[in-house]
Amino acid sequence: MRKDKNSKGERGAAALEFALIFPLLLAIVAGITDFGIAFYNKAMVTSASREGARVASLWQPASLKPSEAELKGVVKDVLDTTLFKIGSGTIATTFDPPDPSTVPSGAYIKVTVSYAHDYLILPPIIGLLNMVTGDAFPVTVNLASSTTMRVE
């Protein structure tokens, strides 16, 4: 088997190309993973707001209607069991009207849930990008969802 005269100069070229491309491929996989987690958490925040509105809209006698604290507990329970938490993301729940126990039958109640989502893998990459662009890319993203339901 004959070797080409120019093959000596190409020794290790594949390893060099791999070394140059590997960090980019790793960043793409990290981005896909982090954005996948963020999309999942957005779906869970939507589910929690829907569950809070559902519990608030169920018909009950005025003395048995859940208080604001109890409804926030329902939302928190849903998020605690389903949310993929990274770091210390904060959860905020608001109601419109502010006191859900006073909403009459036939009226509407709106539940808004927000969660400050921290990325898992991307912060070092985002930090490098922000050094160049001047904080153009956030490390934390606010995921929010609102659900409005008619009280039975």
BELTA-V153181 format. One record per run of one state. SS is the DSSP state (alpha for helix, beta for strand, coil for the rest). FROM is the first residue (numbers start at 1). TO is the last residue. Records with the same first field share a line. If there is no record, write none. Layout:
SS = FROM-TO + FROM-TO
This chain:
coil = 1-4 + 11-12 + 58-61 + 65-67 + 83-90 + 97-99 + 103-107 + 119-122 + 134-139 + 151-152
alpha = 5-10 + 13-57 + 62-64 + 68-82 + 100-102 + 123-133
beta = 91-96 + 108-118 + 140-150
